[in-house]
Amino acid sequence: MLQLLSQFSHEFQPFNLFTYITFRTFGAMVTSLFIAFLIGKPLIDWLRVKQGKGQPIREDGPQTHLLTKKGTPTMGGFIILISLAISTLLWADLTNPYVWAVALVTFGFGAIGFIDDFAKVTKQKADGLSGRIRLAGEFVIALIAAIIMVWAQWATDPDLRAVGAPFFDVLRHGGDITSVAVPFVKSFMIPLGAFFFVFAMLVIVGAGNAVNFTDGLDGLAIVPVMIAGASFGFIAYLVGHVKFADYLQIHHVRGVAELSVMLGALLGSALGFLWYNAPPARVFMGDTGSLALGGMLGAVAVATKHEIVLAIIGGLFVAEALSVIIQVLWFKATGKRVFLMAPIHHHFEKLGWAEPTIVIRFWIVSTIFALMGLATLKLR
């Protein structure tokens, strides 16, 4: 919205700053951080009053959780989502379809997470919304967002518009638009055609649930989300800048650089939330936050055509999700467990690792994965 001020730069030169994505990204970050600090304490106090007993704790989990985390309010993801929404509305280009596609996933997944959290708090059980209903909602939202992003690439591609390629032909064939970029390889993409939409849905829904699995200890999920968000903010800027994309020999996507502003807002809001979520946590983000943030990362990865790189940068989230999948499948097949408890961060708790030790070491691992993912931009 503030970008509109650039129209008056001829009357007041400093307004020209609003044309720069880097300036608006920094502005979005500072704004969301300020809002998160402003609303954090009042919102936590309100959640504590409304929820009473707070988030229900798994009875089969580490016994220390029943002692230290019982009564802590959940749905703290509202701190992130509210500050993210206001900052995005202020600083992002609201005519950009990628902004709306990512916003649809972020707040749509956040709404599903809220319903799930509300059911848990109301019933005082660890099980909330039906898994099938939850996944169905996520896949529908992800599909709509994927269609918007493909349409955005079609609408801004001068080659396709020059030959008059109909949008529905693009949905079936699509060329580079419905292809997946391969890291470490120059100018090579895997054409998926219509199957791209299935792939995009799996990436977005998978990312949302992987972050959700990771959110089990104080501060464990939010910092890796910030690390991944910062990495993809950088990637979005490079992919959306034709000269940088050409120099790095990565696929250029017109208009996608605007997502850097949204990711800047994410960093500020997440940092503000961490103030209250740092051990010992005063609030949990809940599914309201974790599903939304994971879905957001997945949507940005699809928009920038760096879906495979997301699996590298978000390697920690992948490991958490795989630990759950392996545990469930192996237990059904043999009646035995691979891990003492899944997700894998609980396995280390059962081994006797202190919670802060697990959290900080996982942060380190997340940073290493992010550096590996960013290295794919140059190592080709």
N, C-alpha and C positions, 0 to 999 in steps of 0.2 A: 504494500500500500504506500509506504513512504517513498518507493521508487518513483511515484508520480511527481514528487517534488523536483525531479531532475528536469521536468519540462520548463521550470522557471529558472534554470541555471543562467540564462542570459541576463536575468535581472539580479540574481544573487549567486555569484560564482560557486560558493561552497556547496550549493545544491547539486552540483555536478558529481559530487562524491557518491550520490545515491545510484548512479549508473554502474558503479563498480561492485561486482559480486563479492570481492574480498572485503570491502568496507561493510557491506550489508551483512555478510557472514559474521564479522566481528560484532556488529551492532546487535544482531540476533542473539549471539552468545551472551553478551553482557545483559541484554534485556531479560532473557529467560532466567538467567542466574538471579537477577534482582527480584523477579516475580516469585521464583521458587523460595527464596529467603523470606519474602514478604508474606506469602500464604502458608508456608510450611507449618509453623507452630500452631496457628489458629485451626488449620485443617486437621492436624494430628489430634489436637484437643477435642475437636468436634467428632472425629472418628472414634476416639476412645469412649466418649459419652454414648454415641449411638450404638457401638458394637458391644459394649459391656465386657464380655469375656475375651474379645479379640479373636484372632485367627486360631482355629482349632489346630492342635499339634498332633502329628502322627504318633499313635501309641506304640508302633513298632520301631520308631526312630530312636536315636540316641537319648538316653534318659536325661542328659543334661538339658535337652531342649524343653522337656516338661517343666524343669525348674527355672530356667533362665528366660525362656521365650513366651511362656504362657501369659496371656493377657495383653500381648503386644498387638495393637491394631493393625489391620491390613488395609488394602486399597490405597496405599500411599502413592501408587502410580498416578493418582489424580494430581499430585504435586507436579509431576513431570508433564502430564498431558495438558494441564491448564496453562502452564508457563510456555510449553512448546506451541500450543495453539495460538496464544496471544502474540508471541514473538514472531511466529510465521506469518500471521495476518498483517503484522506491522512491516516486516522487512522483506518478505518474499514477493516475487512477481506473481500476482494472483491470476494472470492471464496464461500462465505456463501450465499445460496439461499434466506434466510430470509431478508438479507440486500437488495437484488435486488427486492424482492416482496414488501417490505415496501417503497423502493425508487420509484417503479413503481406507487404505489398509491399516494405518496407524490407529485411527480412531474407531474404525470398525472392529478391529481385533481388541481394542481397549474396551469397547462396549460388551463384547462377548466375555472378556475376562472379568468385567464388573459383574455381569450376571452370575458367573461362576463363583466369584468371591462372595457375592451377596447370598447365594444358596448355601455356601459353606458356613458363613457366619450365622445365618438364620437357623440352620439345622444343627450347628455345632458339630459338624462331621467333616473329615478331610476330603470327602467326595462331594463335589458340587454338581455342576451341570452335566447332563448325559454326554459321554464322549462322542457319540455319533452325531448328536445335534450340534455340539460345539464344532466338530470337524466340518460338518456340512456347511455351517455358517462361514467358517474360515475359507473353505474352498470357493464358495460363491463370491465372497468379497475379493479373493485373490484373482479369480477369473475376470471379474469386471475391471479390476485394476490393470491386468495384463492386456486386455482389449484396448483400454484407454492409451496405454503406453505404445502399443503397436500402431494404433491410429495416429498418435502424435508423431511417430517416426515417418509414417506414410505422408502425413500432412505437411511435413517440413522437408521432405526429400525432393529436391528439384528435379532429379532424374526421373523419378516415378511420376511426378506431376507433369513433366514435359511430355512423356509418352501417353499420358492419360490412363495410367493403370488403375482400374477400379479398386476400391478398398477391399471388397470381398475376394478379389483375385489375390490380393496381398495376404489375406487370411489363409488362403489355401497354399500359396507358394511362398511369397514374401521375400525370397532372396536373403540378403543379409539381415533384413528386419526380423525375420523369424529364425535366425541362426544363432548359435552359441559360440562365443569366442573361446579359444583354447589358450591358456597361459603358456608362456615360454616359446610360443610359436608365432612367427610374423605373418600377419594377414591371412590367417587360416581360421575358418569358421565351419562349424558343423551345421548343415542345413536341416532343420526339423520340420519346416512347413507348418501344418495345422497342429502337429504334436507339440509345437513350442508352447502352446497354452497349457497343456498338461504339465510340461516341464516347469513353466513359470509358477503354476499353482503349487507344485511340489516344493519348489525353492522357497516360496513365501510362507507357506504353511509349515514347512519343515523348520525354517529359521525361527518362526514364532514359537513353536513348541520346544525347540532346542534351548532357547533362552529361558523359557518357562521351567524346564528341567534344571537349569543351572541355578535358578533363584531358590537356594535352600539354606544359605548361611548369610550372616550379616555382611553386606557389602560385596558378596561374591559375584553377583551378576552385573551390577551397575557399572563397575569399573571396566570389565571386558567389553560391555556395550559401548562405553565411552571410547575405548581404544579402537574398536571396530568402526564406530561412527566417525571418528577423526580420520581413520584410514580411508573410508569411503567418501568422506567429504573431499579429501585430496584427489581421489580417483575421479569423482564426479566432475571436479573442476578441470582436470586434465582431459577427460573424455569429451567434455563439452567445449573445449577450446581447440579449434581446428589446427592451429599451429603446433600446440603441444602434442596433440594426438598424432599428427603426421610425423613429428620428430621421434616419438616413442613407438611409432608404427602400431598403434592400437586403434580399434574401431571408433570413429568419431560419431557422436550422437548429438545432433543439434538441440540446444535448449536444456540439456540434462545438467549443465553446470549450475543451474538455479537450485538444484537439490543441495548444493553446498551450504546454502543459506539455512535450509531446514535442519541440516546436520549440525550446523553451528548452534542453532537453537536447542537441538538435542543435547549437545555438550554442556551448555549453560544450565539447562533444567536438570540434567543428570547430576551435575556437580552440586547444585543446590540440594537435590534429594539426598546425595551421599552425606551431606552434613548431618542429616537426621537418621540415615541408615547405617552409618559407621558403627562398629561394635562398641558398646551394646546398642542394638538398633532400637530407636524409639518408634519406628513404624516399618512395616514390610510393604514392598511395592505391590505384592499380590499378583494374581493373573492380570489384573487391570493394567499393570505396568509391564510385566514381563512379556506377555503375548503381544502387546502393542509395539514394544521396542524391537522384539525379534522380527515381527512382521515388517516393520519399517526397514530394517536392515535388508531383509529379503527382497522387498520391493525396490529399494535403491540398487541392489545388485542386479536385478532384472533390467531396470531402466538403463544402467550403465553397461550392460552386457558383460558383467564380471561375476556371473553366477558361480563359476568354478573357483574363482579367487575368493569368494565369500567362504567357501568350505575350508580354505587355507587360513584366511584372516580370522575366521570364527572357528578355528580348530578346537578350541576349548569347548564351545557349544556342541560341536560334532561329537567329541569324546563323551560328553555328558549324555547326549541322546543315544549314542551307540551303547553305552553301558546299560541303559534301561532296556533297549531292544534285546541285547544279548542276554541280559538277566531273565527277561520274560520268556524268550524263546527257549533258552536252555532249561529253565525250570519246568516249562510245559513238556519238554521232550524227555527229561531225565528225572525230574523231581528234586534236582539239586541246584544250588546257586553257584554262580561263578564269582560274584562279589559278596562280601559280607552284607552289603546293602547297596541298593541303587537309588538315585544316581550316584556316580562314582565318588563325589565329595563326601557322601555319608560312609562309603567304604573306608576312607582314610580316617574318618572320625572313629569308626569301630576299631581301627588299628591303634587308636590312642593318640592320634595327632590332635593338637590343640586347634580350636576353630580359627584363631588369628593366623596360625601357621599355614593352614590349608588355604585360607583366603589370599594371603599375600603371595604364596607360591603359585597359586592359580593365576594371580595377576601377572606374575613374571612369565608364566607359560603363555598367557594371552598376548603379552607384548612380543614374545619371540615369534608366535604365529603371525602377528600383524607385520612384523619386519619381513618375514618370509613372503607373505602375500604382496607387500609393496615391492619386493625385489622382482616380482614377475613383470613389473612395468618396464624394466630396463633389460633384464636378462632374457633376450629373445634371439 
